[in-house]
Each structure stands twice: as structure tokens, then as C-alpha cells.
Amino acid sequence: MNKSIRVLIVDDDAIFRTFLRSCMSEMEDIEVLGVARDGRDALQKIKTLKPDLVTLDMEMPFLTGIEVLQCLQEEAPEVHVLVITNESETSAEKTVQALESGAYDFILKSTCLEKKPRNILQTLLKEKIPLARSIATVTQRRVGKNKPTSMVKNTTRNRRSCPDIIAIGSSTGGPVALHHVLNMLPASFSVPIVVTQHMPKLFLVSLVERLEKDTDLTCKLAEDGMVLKSGCIYVAPGDIHMEIERIGTQLRVHLVDGERVNHCKPAVDVTFHSLAVLAPRICTMAVVLTGMGNDGAAGAKALAGKNMHVIAQDKASSVVWGMPGETVKVGAASEIIALNDIAAAIMKYCGMGGL
């Protein structure tokens, strides 16, 4: 029998604190230790109550959620953090910063404005809180320190010296992983990169702004019809799928407003499948990073079936080994690589040195 996860609720909204506590009290294997009304109160109660997990509001008096998280990095790195936030431009920016600083996932308060808010919130809590049992200490922005590179199948695939495009898929833990990989690529990197990260619209806008600021490459939010240029990163916008199409000699973004795929929109599988259709004339290197669920596995398998190269992040360096694990499970991964080594593997495959 699993030991209960001990939770401290931190939020300056008394009504929402009460609602959240009520939802959790009905759930198995969760023990609510108490509530904190602001950031300063939170740090005091974390010291005395020693929770396993903190649900953290971003905008609070005295100390913001970001400031609380920064303190936890120093004072209580063993505590896991699940952000519960509003879907505003300011909150989106702060939440993306929190995810990069160690929070492992987030829940939108706007779900509580929908029909049956208790059921929806409890479903999300049941999905995300148990992750605290298996993930590593994320408040320290952990990445794989080891450097194992394990070939799992068909290491002698025929390939060009350099792919035409690199496609990356990620979800839970993705912002940190994306920064880690993309920040290690030089300004001279000469292959276009497309990224599908599971996040709402405003959060993806903030993610793009931070990637543009923090990496040596140009990063843009993808727009329909946008021509992909060498050395640029194109991030799929929220609530719409991103396909890649070939027009003449150019690769272009094609945005598709379809149904959710694998419960996701944008979905990694949609992007990967569109590139599989273009193979072998267009050579794709696919990378599946940390994330919950199985999105990207089927698309990666389709690419692997066309002799395209697929990298899956290893379990030890993933926050959640769902998406990369499923990619390995279906036999699509050419390599399983620790996060620290993925940028070097990309550069080596592109003929730019590396491992």
C-alpha cells in the first residue's frame, strides 16, 4: 500500500484554498497537512510540516511563487512543487519561469470555471500529484549527470550527413529539457528545428520569448505558411496542431485546427506524422523528450519506419518517462540518451562534432 503524499496548499485566495482542500480530502493517498495564505507563511509551514509536495500559487503578497521556489532550492530541495495558476499573460510568464526553476507541472485555475469543476480538478490532481512519487528532486533543475548513450536498434541505418529538419516533442518537464538542449546548440547551427510542447497558448508565447532570450538561435512562435529557415527554432502555438509541408524546395508550417490527438493540441504525433509523409526526400531527426503519456511514440515509429533517426531521452534524466518510454517501447528509438548528451548527439548527427 502506497504511503500518502503529504501536501501543503499555498494560495492567497481563501475561497480557492478551501475548494482545493475539499477536493483533496476526498482523494485517496493524499494527506493535506495544512494551508498557507502567502509566500512567507508558506516557507514557515514548510519548515515545520515538512510536506512531500506544495501546490503553489504564483501571485501572492510578501513573497511570490517564484520567490518561494527559489528559497526551496536552497532550503528544502526535496520538496516537489506543483504550480496552480491563472491563465493570464503575467501568470503564464511566471509559470514558465517556475517550470524552468524546478516546478514539475502546473494546473490552470480556469478549469474550476468549467462544468463540474470538482470532477475536473480532481481528475487533474489524481493525474499530476502521484508523479511526485517517481520524479527526482526537480527544485534543483536536475538533469542527467551520467553520460550513457545506449544504441537500441538498427545503428547502421542509411542516412545523409545532415538532416533537413529536427523535430522535438516534449511535455511534463519539457521547458527545462528544451532549454538544456537548445541552449547548447551554437549560433552557427544550420538546421531548422520545430518544437511541439504541450502547453496553453499564453504559456507557449512566454516559452518562446525565454528561448529567444536564452539561446543563441532565433526562436519564433510558428505561424501558418511560415518558411522554415536554417538555424531557427519554430514552436507550435497553443490549441492548434502543427504540420510541416514541402512546397517546391521549401519546408513550411501548416497549422491545422483539428481534434485533439492523444488528448493533446498541439500534438507531437501530428508533426511527426507529417514529416514521415515527406520521407525519404526530406530527412528528419526526431527527439522525444520528457513528458507524460504516449504522444509522439506513433509518429516516431512512422519516422523510424522510413529510416529516420529518433532519439529518446533516457529514464534517469526525465521528469516523466512517459513519451520517451513509449517511444522506446514501440521500437522507434535509434538511441536512448541522457539529457546532458542530447545536444551533442544532435550536433554529431548533423556533422558538427559532438559526442
N, C-alpha and C positions, 0 to 999 in steps of 0.2 A: 504493500500500500504506500502511495506517494505521501511524503511529508507535505503539509500545507505550505504554500508560498505566503510569506508574511509581507503584507503590503501597507505602506503609508500613503494616504491620499493627500496631495498638496494642491490646493486651489483656493483662490481668494473669493470665489463665488459660493456663498453659503448654500444656495439652492442646489447648485450643481454638485457640490460636495456631498450633500445629503442624498441626492439621487444616485450618485456614483456608489456611495457606501451601501445604499439599499440594494443596488444591482449586484454588488459583490457579495453581500451577505447571503444571497440565495444560491451562490455558486459553490460547488464542492472544491476542496483542496486549496481554498483561498482564505486566509485569516487577515482581516483588516485590523491592524494594530491601533490605528487612530487616524486623525486628520490634522493637517496644518493649514493655517489660513493665509500664510505668506512665506516668502523665501527664508526670512530669518527664523520664523517659527519652525520651518521645515528642518533646517540644519540642527536646531536644538533637539528636535524629536528624533532625528536620525541617529544622533549620538546616544540617546537614552534607549530608544526602542530597537535599534539595530535591525531594520527591515531587510528583507531579501530584495525587495523591489519598491520603487517610488513611482507613482503616477504623477507627472509633473506638468503643471500649468506653465505657460511661457511668460505671460504678462501678469506680474504681481507687484505689490508695493514692497519697499525696503530692499529686497533682492529679487531680481528677475529669475526666470527659469534657467537662463544661460549662466547667470552668476552662481546659482545653486549647483549646477552641473560642474562648473569649473572648480568649486570648492570640493565637490565629491571626488574629483580626480585626484586631489591631494589628500583628503581626509578619510574618504571611505570608498576606494576604488572597487570594492567588492559588491557595492550596491548597484543593481540594474535599474535603468531608467526607461520608462515608457511615457512619452510625451502625449498629453491630451490637450488639444489646441483648437483655436478658432481658424476658420478658413478665410483669413484676411491677408492683405499684402504684407503687413507688418508681421503677423503671426507666421506666415509662410517663410519669410526670411529668417526669423528666429528659429523656427523648427528645423529648417535645413541646416542652420548653424549647429543646432543641438545634435542632429544626427551625425554631423561631421565630428562633433566633440565627444561622442560616445553613447548617446541615447540609441537604443537598438531599434525602436519603431515608434509609430505615432498613431493616434486615433483622433478623428475630427469630431468636435463637439456638435457640428451641424447634423450628425447622424441622429442626435436627440431631438431634432426638429421634424424628423420624418414620421411616417406612420409606424406605430408600435415601437417607439424609441427604446423602451426597456429591452425588448427582444433583440433589436438590432445591436444595442450597446453590449448586451450580454454575449451575443454571438462573437462580436469583435474581441471582447475581453477573454473569452474562452479560447480564441484563436491565438492571441498575442501574449497573454500573461504566462502560459506554460512554457514559452520559449526561454524564459528566464532560467528554467531548469537545465537547459542544454548549452546555452551560449556561454562564451567566455566572458571575462571581465571587460565589457565594452567601454566603460568610462575611461579606460586608458588608451582608447583608439587602437586596440590590438590589431596587429597584422602578423602574418606568419613569419616567425623568426628563422625557422628552418628553411632549407633550400632543396627539398626533394623534387625532382622532376621525373615523374613516372610515365613512361610510354605504355599505353594500354592496348593499342591495336594498330595494325597497319602502318608502321612507322616508315614504310618505304613508298608512301603514296607519291604518284607523279604530281608535281606542282610547278608553277612558274617560280622564278626567283623572287617575285614580289606580287602580292595580291593587288587586285584593282580596288578593293574596299575592305574595311574591317568593320564588323558589326558586333556590338556589345549589348548584352541583355543583363539586367540586374533588378533586384527588388529590395527586400529587407537587408539592411547593411550596405546597400548599394552606393549611397553618397560617399561614404568613406572609401570604399573599394575603388570607385571611379576616380576619385581624387588621387588615390595612391597610384593607380595605373597610369592615368593620363598626365599626371604631374611629372612622371619620369620620362616622358617622351620629349625629345628635343624639338626646338623650333623648326629644325630642318626636316622633320618627319614629313614624308612626301605622299602619304596615302590618306584618302578621306576616311573619316570614322563616323559611323552612325550609332547612336546610343538609344536604347529603349529602357527607361527606368519607370517602374510602377510608382507614380505619384500624381496628385491632382495638379490642375493647370498652374495655379499660382506658385506652387512649390517647385514645379519644373522651371518656371521663369527665374526663380531665385537660384536654383541649382545651376542654370546656365550662366547667370551673372557671376556666380562664385567660381565656376570653372574657367570662365573667360579671364577673371582676375588672377586666379591662382596657377594656371598652367601657361606654358609657352606657346600653346596653339590657340588659334581663333575658335571660339565656341559660339554657336548660334542655335536658337530655337528653330527647328525645321519648319519651313513653310511650303505649301503646295507649289510644285513646279520649280522649287529651288534647285539649281545645278550644284552638284557636289564638286568641291574643289580640293585639290591636294593639300594635306596638312591641316584641314579644318574638321571640327567636331560638330555634328548635327544631332541635336537631342529631340526626340519625338515629343510633340506638345501633348498636353493632357486631354483626355476624353476623346481621342481620335487615334486611329491606327496609322502607322507609317509604313508604306511600301516603298521599294526602290524600283524604278523602271529605267529602261535604256531607250533613249531617243537619239538615233544616229550614233555618234561616238560618245555621247554624254550620259552620265548617270544623274537621274533627277528624283526628287522626293515626290511621292504621290500619297496624299492624305486621304484616308477612307473612313467615312463615318458609318461603320457597320456595328454589328452586335459585339458584345464582349466575347473575348476568346480566353478560355481558361480563367473566367471571371475577371479578366483584365482589359483595360482600354486606356492607353495603348498596350498591345500585347507583343511580346518578343517573337512569338511564333509567326505572327503576320509578317514582320520584317524579314525574318529568316526564310520563310517560305517564298517570299517574293524574290529573294536573291537566289534561292535554289532553282527557280524557274529560269533565271538568267545564265546559270551554269551550263556548260563549262566555258562559254565565251567570256563571261565575267567571273573572275576568280575571287572568291570571298574567304576571308579568315574570320571565323566566328568565335566569340569569347562569352562564356556563360559564367557570370559572377554570382556571388551570394544572393539568396532570395528564397522566400517561402513558395511552396507549390511546385508545379511542373512546367510552367510556361517557358518556352524555348527549347524544351527537350525534343519535341516532334520536329520543329523546324531545323534544329541541329542535326537530327537524324537524316532529314531530307538533304541537307547540305553534305553530310558525310557520304550519303549515297551517290553524290556527284563528285566524289573525291576532293571535297573541300576540307580544309584543316579546321578542326574545332578544339578549342582549349576550354577545359572546365576548371574552375577554382577548386582547390583541394578542401577537404572537410576541416582540417585543422585550422585553416585561416579564414573560414567562412563564418559569418554570424549565424546563418541558417544554411545547411547543406541540402536545401530542397531542390531548387532549379539546377544547380550543377550536379547534384547527386542523381537526379532523374536523367540528366543528360548522359552521365556515365552508365546508369542502369540500362538505358535503351541501346547502349553500344555506340553512341555517336562521338564520344570524346577521342580525339587523337592523342591528347596529353591531359594529365591532371597535374596542375601546377599550383604551388603556394602563391599567395597574393604578391609577396615581395618579388617574385620572379616573372610575373606575367608580362610586365613592360619589356623586360629583357628578351623574353621569348618572342614577343611581337616584333621587336627590332631585328632579332636574328632571322626570323622568317621572312622579314622584308629586306634582308640583305644589308642591314645596317649594324651588324655586330650584335652583341648581347651575351647570352649565356656561354 
